[in-house]
Amino acid sequence: MRNYSVKKRKNKWPAYIPLYAWLIFSIILFGWVILASLSTTREIFTNSLLASGPKFSNYIDLFKNQAMGRYFMNSVIYTVASCIGIVVVAAPAAYILGRVPFRGRFLVSAMFVSALAIPGVLISIPLFSLFVELKLTGSISTLVLIYIFTNVPFGVFFLTSFFSSIPKEFEESAAMDGCGPIKTFIKIILPVAQPGLITLSIFNFLGVWNEYFYALIFANDPGTRTLALSLQSIVYGYSNTGNYGGIFAACMVVFLPSFIVYLFVSKKIMSGITVGSVKG
């Protein structure tokens, strides 16, 4: 039996070769970018990275002269507020669709699913006109609302399977203890659906943090600009001055937060997707 297991494991080695090749390539590429962000332009083009030692001034200049700290905090506000808002709106809607039978439930679910197929370019002009009429442009709350509205359909679609998979005995036990529907949802159902909520929040974090199109339309002012949007102007300005070390440093500032978040919560993402697919 043991020999069969070892033989079976050896037969799988060819399948891992492309994976390890991609992993090695990614590590080399990622390491090169980190070293380039700590090097001068001359060292980058002469392939002698860190020849004169690490240049942390590339990062210091971003936060001191390019207002990178303000853009970073804007992105943090947009991302955190949007993730919370999406869960607050999508969770009750998904709970109703997944747990409560009512006439027209299939139609409502189909509407949420069909909303996923609508491209952002198609609704950008109507949204902009609407927010101009409401005089809500030029503020941080504008882009937060846009992110919430555009991501709620996926949140409802994603969470419906989690809520529908929860046994009804939880609600029956809560009702016997005197809990109303709202209290049952908050105290019982939400903790049970925690894997799905965490997975959805991670997806939203990665999407909102790196979002560019809506930020370009609704947050193009210096006071409301996001980190991803500021990267464009920084790259354009540094390209003209030849500061390629600063360009790589700016890329790392934008990339590292989402990469770190993914490293810490990748297991929760896989478990959340697995629970939803198996039980849903």
C-alpha positions as CSV (number, residue, x, y, z in Angstrom):
1,M,0.0,0.0,0.0
2,R,2.8,2.3,0.9
3,N,4.7,1.5,-2.4
4,Y,1.5,2.3,-4.3
5,S,1.2,5.7,-2.6
6,V,4.8,6.6,-3.3
7,K,4.4,5.5,-6.9
8,K,1.2,7.5,-7.3
9,R,3.0,10.6,-5.9
10,K,5.9,10.2,-8.3
11,N,3.4,10.0,-11.2
12,K,2.1,13.4,-10.3
13,W,5.5,15.1,-10.5
14,P,5.2,16.1,-14.2
15,A,2.1,18.0,-13.3
16,Y,4.0,20.1,-10.8
17,I,6.8,21.1,-13.2
18,P,4.8,24.1,-14.8
19,L,3.7,25.2,-11.4
20,Y,7.2,25.3,-9.9
21,A,8.5,27.0,-13.1
22,W,5.9,29.7,-12.7
23,L,6.6,30.1,-9.0
24,I,10.4,30.5,-9.6
25,F,9.8,33.0,-12.4
26,S,7.4,35.0,-10.1
27,I,9.8,35.0,-7.2
28,I,12.7,36.2,-9.5
29,L,10.5,38.9,-11.1
30,F,9.1,40.1,-7.7
31,G,12.6,40.1,-6.2
32,W,14.0,42.1,-9.1
33,V,11.3,44.7,-8.7
34,I,12.0,45.1,-5.0
35,L,15.7,45.5,-5.6
36,A,15.0,48.0,-8.4
37,S,12.9,50.1,-6.1
38,L,15.9,50.5,-3.9
39,S,18.3,51.3,-6.7
40,T,19.1,54.3,-8.8
41,T,18.2,54.6,-12.5
42,R,21.7,54.1,-13.6
43,E,22.0,50.9,-11.6
44,I,18.7,49.6,-13.1
45,F,19.8,50.1,-16.7
46,T,23.3,48.8,-16.1
47,N,21.9,45.7,-14.3
48,S,23.9,46.4,-11.2
49,L,21.1,46.7,-8.6
50,L,22.1,47.9,-5.1
51,A,25.6,48.6,-6.3
52,S,25.8,51.7,-4.1
53,G,23.6,50.3,-1.3
54,P,19.8,50.5,-0.8
55,K,18.2,53.8,-1.7
56,F,15.3,54.2,0.7
57,S,15.1,57.8,-0.5
58,N,13.0,56.5,-3.4
59,Y,10.3,55.6,-0.9
60,I,10.8,58.7,1.3
61,D,10.5,61.0,-1.7
62,L,7.1,59.4,-2.6
63,F,5.6,60.2,0.8
64,K,7.4,63.6,1.2
65,N,7.1,65.2,-2.2
66,Q,4.4,63.2,-4.0
67,A,1.7,63.1,-1.2
68,M,1.7,59.3,-1.3
69,G,0.7,59.2,2.3
70,R,-2.5,61.1,1.6
71,Y,-3.4,58.9,-1.4
72,F,-2.6,55.8,0.7
73,M,-5.0,56.9,3.5
74,N,-7.7,57.8,0.9
75,S,-7.5,54.2,-0.5
76,V,-7.7,52.8,3.0
77,I,-10.8,54.8,3.7
78,Y,-12.4,53.8,0.3
79,T,-11.6,50.2,0.8
80,V,-12.6,49.7,4.4
81,A,-15.8,51.8,4.1
82,S,-16.8,50.0,0.9
83,C,-16.2,46.5,2.3
84,I,-18.3,47.3,5.4
85,G,-21.0,48.9,3.3
86,I,-21.2,46.0,0.8
87,V,-21.6,43.4,3.6
88,V,-24.2,45.5,5.4
89,V,-26.3,45.8,2.2
90,A,-25.7,42.4,0.6
91,A,-25.9,40.2,3.7
92,P,-29.6,40.9,4.6
93,A,-30.6,40.7,0.9
94,A,-28.8,37.4,0.4
95,Y,-30.4,36.1,3.6
96,I,-33.9,36.9,2.4
97,L,-33.2,35.3,-1.0
98,G,-31.6,32.2,0.5
99,R,-33.9,31.6,3.4
100,V,-37.3,33.2,2.9
101,P,-39.7,31.9,0.2
102,F,-41.8,34.6,-1.4
103,R,-43.4,35.3,-4.8
104,G,-40.9,36.6,-7.3
105,R,-37.8,35.4,-5.5
106,F,-36.4,33.8,-8.7
107,L,-37.0,37.0,-10.6
108,V,-35.2,39.1,-8.0
109,S,-32.3,36.6,-7.9
110,A,-32.1,36.7,-11.7
111,M,-31.9,40.5,-11.6
112,F,-29.0,40.4,-9.2
113,V,-27.2,37.9,-11.4
114,S,-27.9,39.8,-14.6
115,A,-26.5,42.9,-13.0
116,L,-23.1,41.2,-12.9
117,A,-23.1,41.2,-16.7
118,I,-23.5,45.0,-17.0
119,P,-20.1,46.6,-17.8
120,G,-18.9,49.5,-15.7
121,V,-18.4,51.6,-18.9
122,L,-22.1,51.3,-19.7
123,I,-23.3,52.8,-16.4
124,S,-20.5,55.3,-15.7
125,I,-22.1,58.2,-17.6
126,P,-25.6,57.7,-16.0
127,L,-24.0,57.4,-12.6
128,F,-22.0,60.6,-13.1
129,S,-25.0,62.5,-14.3
130,L,-27.0,61.3,-11.3
131,F,-24.4,62.3,-8.8
132,V,-24.0,65.7,-10.4
133,E,-27.7,66.2,-10.1
134,L,-27.6,65.2,-6.4
135,K,-24.5,67.4,-5.9
136,L,-22.6,64.5,-4.4
137,T,-19.5,64.8,-6.6
138,G,-16.0,65.8,-5.3
139,S,-16.2,64.0,-2.0
140,I,-14.8,60.7,-0.6
141,S,-18.4,59.5,0.1
142,T,-19.2,59.6,-3.6
143,L,-16.7,56.9,-4.6
144,V,-17.6,54.8,-1.5
145,L,-21.2,54.8,-2.6
146,I,-20.2,53.9,-6.2
147,Y,-18.2,50.9,-5.0
148,I,-21.0,49.7,-2.8
149,F,-23.6,50.0,-5.5
150,T,-21.5,48.3,-8.1
151,N,-20.4,45.4,-5.9
152,V,-23.6,44.6,-4.1
153,P,-24.9,42.3,-6.9
154,F,-21.9,40.0,-6.6
155,G,-22.1,40.1,-2.8
156,V,-25.7,39.0,-2.9
157,F,-25.0,36.3,-5.5
158,F,-22.0,35.1,-3.5
159,L,-23.7,35.0,0.0
160,T,-27.0,33.5,-1.1
161,S,-25.5,30.0,-1.3
162,F,-24.0,30.3,2.2
163,F,-27.3,31.4,3.8
164,S,-29.3,28.8,2.0
165,S,-26.9,26.0,3.2
166,I,-27.4,26.9,6.9
167,P,-29.7,24.3,8.6
168,K,-33.1,25.6,9.6
169,E,-32.6,24.2,13.1
170,F,-30.6,27.3,14.0
171,E,-33.6,29.5,13.4
172,E,-36.0,27.2,15.0
173,S,-33.9,27.0,18.2
174,A,-33.5,30.8,18.3
175,A,-37.3,31.2,17.9
176,M,-37.9,28.8,20.8
177,D,-35.6,31.0,22.9
178,G,-37.6,34.1,22.1
179,C,-35.4,35.6,19.4
180,G,-37.1,37.6,16.6
181,P,-36.0,37.4,13.0
182,I,-33.7,40.4,13.1
183,K,-32.0,39.2,16.3
184,T,-31.7,35.7,14.9
185,F,-30.1,37.0,11.8
186,I,-27.5,39.1,13.7
187,K,-26.8,36.8,16.6
188,I,-27.1,33.3,14.9
189,I,-27.0,33.4,11.2
190,L,-24.2,36.0,10.6
191,P,-21.6,34.1,12.9
192,V,-22.4,30.8,11.1
193,A,-21.9,32.5,7.7
194,Q,-18.6,34.1,8.8
195,P,-16.5,32.2,6.2
196,G,-18.6,33.6,3.4
197,L,-18.5,37.1,4.8
198,I,-14.7,37.0,5.2
199,T,-14.2,35.7,1.7
200,L,-16.5,38.3,0.2
201,S,-14.7,41.0,2.1
202,I,-11.3,39.8,0.9
203,F,-12.5,39.8,-2.7
204,N,-14.0,43.3,-2.3
205,F,-10.7,44.5,-0.7
206,L,-8.6,43.4,-3.6
207,G,-11.0,44.7,-6.1
208,V,-11.6,48.2,-4.5
209,W,-7.9,48.7,-3.6
210,N,-6.8,48.2,-7.2
211,E,-9.8,49.8,-8.9
212,Y,-9.0,52.5,-11.4
213,F,-11.9,53.3,-13.8
214,Y,-14.4,54.7,-11.3
215,A,-11.7,56.5,-9.4
216,L,-10.6,58.3,-12.6
217,I,-14.2,59.6,-13.1
218,F,-15.4,60.3,-9.5
219,A,-12.1,61.0,-7.6
220,N,-9.8,62.8,-9.9
221,D,-9.2,65.7,-7.5
222,P,-6.0,65.8,-5.4
223,G,-7.9,65.6,-2.2
224,T,-9.9,62.5,-3.1
225,R,-7.5,60.7,-5.4
226,T,-6.8,57.0,-4.8
227,L,-3.4,55.3,-4.6
228,A,-4.0,53.4,-7.8
229,L,-5.0,56.6,-9.6
230,S,-2.0,58.5,-8.3
231,L,0.3,55.8,-9.6
232,Q,-0.4,57.0,-13.2
233,S,0.6,60.6,-12.5
234,I,3.7,59.5,-10.6
235,V,4.8,57.1,-13.3
236,Y,4.3,59.8,-16.0
237,G,6.2,62.4,-14.0
238,Y,9.1,60.2,-13.0
239,S,9.4,58.9,-16.6
240,N,10.0,62.5,-17.8
241,T,12.7,63.0,-15.1
242,G,14.2,59.6,-15.5
243,N,13.6,58.5,-11.9
244,Y,12.9,54.8,-12.6
245,G,13.8,53.8,-9.1
246,G,10.9,55.9,-7.8
247,I,8.6,54.3,-10.4
248,F,9.3,50.8,-9.0
249,A,9.0,52.1,-5.5
250,A,5.6,53.6,-6.2
251,C,4.5,50.2,-7.8
252,M,5.6,48.4,-4.6
253,V,3.6,50.8,-2.4
254,V,0.5,50.1,-4.4
255,F,1.1,46.4,-4.7
256,L,2.3,45.3,-1.2
257,P,-0.9,45.9,0.9
258,S,-3.1,43.7,-1.3
259,F,-0.3,41.1,-1.5
260,I,0.2,41.0,2.3
261,V,-3.5,40.7,2.9
262,Y,-3.7,37.8,0.5
263,L,-0.8,36.0,2.2
264,F,-2.5,36.2,5.6
265,V,-6.0,35.2,4.5
266,S,-5.4,32.9,1.5
267,K,-6.5,29.9,3.5
268,K,-9.7,31.6,4.5
269,I,-10.4,32.4,0.9
270,M,-10.0,28.7,-0.1
271,S,-12.1,27.5,2.9
272,G,-14.8,30.0,2.2
273,I,-15.1,29.1,-1.5
274,T,-15.0,25.3,-0.6
275,V,-17.8,25.7,2.0
276,G,-20.0,27.7,-0.4
277,S,-19.5,25.3,-3.3
278,V,-20.0,22.1,-1.3
279,K,-23.0,23.2,0.8
280,G,-24.5,25.5,-1.8
